[in-house]
Amino acid sequence: MTSLDFSRTLSEFPISSLSASAPISKIEWCGSNSVVLALEEEGEGSSQVVMVGPFGETIKYFYGGGGGEGGGVELIGEMDGVRILSQESHDLLQIVPRTFTLPRQLPHLYVFLWC
């Protein structure tokens, strides 16, 4: 990730750390500060989806693995996240929104929200 005028590098992620045998097939932005990559395993019919955060941290998701045709995933960019379509599922990855804090004078709200 770089600044808007490309004068500074804010974050770098080594693509070689993912997998040498799986080429990147799709890339989509997720929110304003993370990227989602889809990697297709050759011949196995399975896919790996990797979300790369603003400081290089990653979260990996695995799809398919049944073999045969159609094991890949489709990434669809949304305004606040990325939809992941596969043969088995339809998922939505989003950045977790900021949470609100409850006033300490209202402890009964904590019980209500946890139920």
N, C-alpha and C positions, 0 to 999 in steps of 0.2 A: 504494500500500500504506500502511496506517495501523497504529498500535499497536492492541492489543486493545480498549482503551477509546475508540478513535477520537479521542484528544486530540492526537496528533501525526501528521503526515504523514511517512512514511519514504521514499517514492518516488512519483514521478508519471511518467506516460507520456502524451504527447499523441497521442490516437487520430487526429487529423487528419494526422499524419505518415505514416500507412500508405497509404491510397489513397482518393481522393474518390469514385471510381466503384464501389468494392466495399464494400457494407455488411457489418458484422460479423454473422455468422449464428449462431455458437456461441462460448461461453467456458467453459474448464475450468481448474481448478487443476492444476499439475504439481508434485508434491512440496509443500513448505511455503512456497516463496518465489518461485515463478514462475507465470505465467499463459499459457495457450495460446489464441489467437484464430483462428477460421476465418473467412475472407472469401470470399464467392462473387462471382465476376465475372458481371455480368448479361449473358445472351445468349451468352457464350463457352463455357460448360460447363467452365470451369476454376476452380480454387480456390487460395487462398493460405493457408498456415498460418503464424502468427507466434508464436514463443515469446518472451515478454517477461520478462527477468530482474529480480532485485531492485533493480538500479541503473539500469534503463531500457534496458539493452542488448537487442538483438533478434537472433533467428535466423529466417530466412524459408525456407519450403519451398513448392514449387509442385507442384500435382497437376492432372491432367486436361489440358485444352487441345485435346482431340480434337473438341470441339463436340458438339452434340446434347444429349440428356437424360442425366441421371445423372452429371454431371461433378463434383458436390459431394463433400464429405467429411463424415464423421461423427466427432465427438470423443467418446471414452468415457473418463471419469475413472477412474483406478486409484488404489490406495493410494500408490504411489510414482511415478506418471507418468501419461501420457495415451496411449491407443491412438488411432491415426488410421486410419480405414477409408475406402478409396476403391475405385473399380472396378478399378484396376490393382494396388493394394498394401494391405498391412496392416502398419503401422509402430507402434513403441512409442517414445515420447519419455520419457526419464528424466533426472533430475539425475545427473550423474556422481558416483559415490560417492567418498568419500575413499580415497586409496590408502595402502597400507602401505609402510613402508620396510624394506629388507633390511639386515641387519648387514654391515658391510664385511669381516668375517672370512670370509664365505661368497661369494666372487666367482663360483664355479661356478653358483650359483643365478641370477645375472643371465643367463648364457648359456642356461640351461635355460628361463627364463621368456621370453626373446626368440625362441626357436625355435618 
